[in-house]
Every structure is written in C-alpha cells, then in structure tokens.
C-alpha cells in the first residue's frame, strides 16, 4: 500500500487516544443483541419447500414460506446472521436470491460470505431524494477500533476456533497506556467500555459462565484488508512518534498535534 492509498489521519483516529469520541468504524446494530442471538432454536429443518406456505397471522398475504419471512426480518433487524443461527442461516443460503430481491426493494443490499459463514445487509447508495435510510449504524471509539483490530488478527489466526479471553484483551490494550498515566483503574474502565461496545455491536459475544468471547466472522467485513493495513501503518507511525504525510503527533500523549485534530 502506498502513502496515497492511506486515508487521512482524521479518518482513522479520533481526537484523543482512547477518548469516548466517535471513530470511523461502523456496524449495523440491533436494539437488543441478546434477543437477536438467543441460543434457543425452534427446530426448523435445514431446507424447506417453496410450497410450505402457512399464514403467520390474520391477513398474512405473503407468497413466501413463513421461515423465509422470518429470515428476511432478521436480516433487516439484526446486525448479521451467522451459521450459529440454525434457524435462519440455512434459509439465507437456500433463498438467497429471493431475499436479495426483497431487500433490494427496500434499498438494502445483501452480503453473504460463505468462507466465514455470515450474512448481513447494508444500506444501498441510492441518490434519489425519495430514498429512505432504514439501517442504523454505530460508530466505535478509538479504543473499540483498536481492540477490533486485535480481534481481527485473532480471528484470522484461528477462524475455526475464534475464542478470546477477556484477560488477553485487557493485556493487549494495557500496552497502550502511557508510562506517565498512573490512573490504571480509569484506563481499565475504558478498556471494559471498548469490550462492551464490541459486544453491543455484536462483533463479539460472551460465552455463558466463562470469561471468554466468540469473535464473529463479520469482523472481516468491518475491517477489510485495506483498512487493517492502514490502521497498522498508523499505529506503527504513532509508535515511532511521527505520522505519514507530514502529520505531527505528540509522542508523550500518542495523540495528534493540535493543528492536525481537524483533519
């Protein structure tokens, strides 16, 4: 990657290191992730017939099987659908074309990644003034983005067993604490807030009765290879006390100098 391919510093980092200000990494979020990824399943089979039509409610006029309607709702309301969802994932694969057309009618684009076994919808870039934005997005703080980069690497290393310990996440993030920062409790609070932000965004999910988290494959969509390369280069530049393109940084705080904050 050349320097001209790297986004401006202000597009990658927020004003202050591990501040609560918004960063730039976004992900679609649901109102209640715990409801979205309930561990209970209703026993629906892996494949259904186009003729399996039965009304879901009085006045139901859909021409799709109920299971397909529910999968469609999940794709709109949930951050993503993974192969962990035995209720919806097989339906997404079987009826991908139908779901893609129905979502397109709403100005949404279906993304299906079979390698990492997840699907999600994103807002289409419809220039019409009549188009409505249906999906909500959430921005992540710099701390959460930093943690997401770490989790991305952990997932790439072990995609078949993407498990991370809370202690490992904390230890990794503690490496960013300045030597002159004596308020360790406050720093750890920011780390836990970053972990919670990724949990709320359903990028990770806690494993019940443990201190471990599952890393969802959708993180490979949130952090593309190009984005990871840009973030890596920025972190290395900060560690050296300088930034590309002449941007300045204060090595004692690891934050951009005042004139660069509005970049």
KEPA-652534 format. One line per 2 residues: number of its first residue (from 1); their letters; for each residue x, y, z of C-alpha. Coordinates in steps of 0.5 Angstrom, whole numbers, plus 500, padded with zeros to 3 digits. Each point is the difference from the previous one (the first is absolute). Example, Ala and Ser with C-alpha at 12.3 -4.5 7.8 and 13.67 -1.06 7.14 Angstrom:
1) as) 525/491/516  502/507/498
This chain:
1) xx) 500/500/500  503/507/498
3) xx) 499/506/504  495/503/495
5) xx) 495/494/502  500/501/507
7) xx) 494/504/503  502/507/503
9) xx) 501/499/508  494/503/502
11) xx) 496/495/496  503/494/504
13) xx) 501/503/507  496/505/505
15) xx) 503/506/503  503/496/507
17) xx) 502/494/501  495/495/503
19) xx) 495/506/500  493/499/500
21) xx) 499/504/494  498/496/494
23) xx) 505/497/495  498/498/493
25) xx) 499/492/500  492/499/500
27) xx) 496/494/500  493/499/500
29) xx) 497/498/507  493/498/502
31) xx) 496/502/506  502/494/505
33) xx) 505/496/497  499/495/506
35) xx) 493/499/497  503/499/493
37) xx) 505/495/501  495/496/505
39) xx) 503/493/501  493/496/499
41) xx) 498/498/494  493/497/497
43) xx) 503/494/497  499/503/492
45) xx) 503/495/495  506/502/496
47) xx) 496/500/494  492/502/498
49) xx) 496/499/494  497/506/497
51) xx) 493/497/501  501/500/507
53) xx) 495/506/501  496/502/506
55) xx) 498/506/503  503/503/505
57) xx) 495/505/503  493/502/498
59) xx) 500/504/493  507/497/498
61) xx) 501/501/492  507/498/499
63) xx) 502/495/495  506/498/504
65) xx) 500/494/505  500/503/507
67) xx) 507/497/501  503/505/494
69) xx) 496/506/503  503/499/507
71) xx) 507/500/497  498/506/496
73) xx) 498/503/506  507/498/504
75) xx) 504/503/494  497/507/501
77) xx) 499/500/507  507/496/503
79) xx) 507/502/499  501/494/496
81) xx) 498/492/499  506/495/501
83) xx) 500/493/500  499/499/507
85) xx) 493/502/499  497/493/498
87) xx) 493/504/499  502/505/495
89) xx) 507/498/496  497/494/496
91) xx) 494/504/498  505/506/498
93) xx) 504/495/496  494/497/496
95) xx) 496/506/499  506/505/499
97) xx) 497/502/493  493/502/503
99) xx) 503/503/506  505/504/496
101) xx) 494/503/495  495/501/506
103) xx) 506/504/504  501/504/493
105) xx) 493/502/500  502/504/507
107) xx) 506/503/497  504/495/504
109) xx) 506/495/497  501/493/503
111) xx) 507/498/501  501/493/501
113) xx) 507/497/502  501/492/499
115) xx) 507/500/502  499/503/507
117) xx) 492/498/500  497/506/502
119) xx) 495/505/496  498/507/501
121) xx) 496/506/497  503/506/498
123) xx) 496/507/498  501/501/493
125) xx) 502/507/497  494/502/497
127) xx) 501/507/497  492/501/500
129) xx) 498/505/505  494/496/501
131) xx) 504/494/502  500/499/508
133) xx) 505/497/504  498/494/504
135) xx) 506/498/504  503/503/506
137) xx) 508/500/501  504/501/506
139) xx) 507/503/500  505/497/504
141) xx) 505/504/504  508/499/499
143) xx) 500/496/506  495/495/497
145) xx) 503/501/493  507/498/503
147) xx) 497/494/503  496/498/494
149) xx) 507/500/496  503/495/505
151) xx) 494/495/500  500/501/492
153) xx) 507/497/501  498/494/505
155) xx) 494/498/495  505/500/494
157) xx) 505/495/504  494/496/502
159) xx) 494/500/496  497/493/502
161) xx) 501/502/508  499/507/500
163) xx) 500/501/508  504/505/504
165) xx) 501/501/508  498/507/503
167) xx) 507/500/503  503/499/494
169) xx) 496/506/497  502/504/506
171) xx) 507/499/500  500/502/493
173) xx) 497/506/501  504/502/506
175) xx) 506/500/495  498/507/498
177) xx) 500/503/507  505/506/500
179) xx) 505/499/505  498/506/504
181) xx) 493/498/501  499/498/507
183) xx) 493/499/500  499/493/498
185) xx) 493/499/502  498/505/496
187) xx) 504/497/494  497/493/501
189) xx) 493/503/500  501/503/493
191) xx) 502/493/498  494/497/503
193) xx) 496/505/497  503/498/493
195) xx) 499/493/501  492/502/502
197) xx) 500/504/493  502/494/496
199) xx) 495/495/504  494/505/499
201) xx) 502/501/492  500/492/500
203) xx) 507/500/498  502/495/506
205) xx) 495/496/504  502/498/507
207) xx) 500/492/502  495/499/505
209) xx) 503/498/507  507/502/497
211) xx) 505/506/500  500/498/492
213) xx) 497/503/494  499/498/493
215) xx) 502/504/494  495/500/495
217) xx) 503/500/492  496/506/499
219) xx) 506/504/502  504/498/494
221) xx) 495/505/496  500/505/505
223) xx) 508/500/500  502/499/493
225) xx) 507/498/498  501/507/497
227) xx) 497/503/507  504/496/504
229) xx) 507/502/496  498/507/501
231) xx) 499/499/508  506/496/500
233) xx) 504/505/497  497/506/504
235) xx) 502/496/507  507/499/498
237) xx) 501/507/498  497/502/507
239) xx) 505/496/503  505/503/496
241) xx) 498/507/502  498/502/493
243) xx) 495/499/495  500/500/493
245) xx) 498/506/495  504/505/505
247) xx) 494/499/505  503/501/507
249) xx) 499/497/507  502/501/507
251) xx) 504/494/502  498/501/507
253) xx) 493/499/499  500/496/494
255) xx) 494/505/497  500/504/494
257) xx) 503/507/501  495/506/500
259) xx) 501/502/493  498/493/498
261) xx) 494/499/504  495/503/495
263) x) 503/496/494
